[in-house]
């Protein structure tokens, strides 16, 4: 019994939320590729599977890959990651709590800005009604003396077209 309690409290066995895992994947993958800033991340907790051309054609007929299906072994995370040829990086979270996703994103964004020595400027939210529900898009500019990035988060109260929330990072200078 005591051994089981110790294992449950161990970081290796710690349960993460879907929202925390999704935001962690985004900031590690996109932060590492777009901004050369890697955040703490346990890659052994995730499975990345490159989508084949047949699957990609079915789910994204107008886009080119590669896309990676991402799953977590410690939460219900399911997502789709893509590093675009134009330097953008996106992570789409299939299903997660909207408020918790925004809170996790805000926390990791603050850490990202601190890591690059940048200042965060949040733009006003853009809210669009889709099927009577609010789809909220938020942009942030993170500006450091020698570089700047645009980050975005679009959330929706329910899953639609296999995605509920989308995160974006792009270098603007």
ABEGO torsion letter per residue (X at the ends): XAAAAAAAABAAABBBBAAAAAAAAAAAAAAAAAAGBBBBBBAAABBBBBBBAAAAAAABAABBOBBBBBBBAABABBBBBBBBAAGBBBBBBABBBAAAAAAAAAAAAAAAAAAAGBBBBBBBBBBBBBGGBBBBBBBBBBBBAABBBBBBBBBBABBBGGBABBBBBBBAX
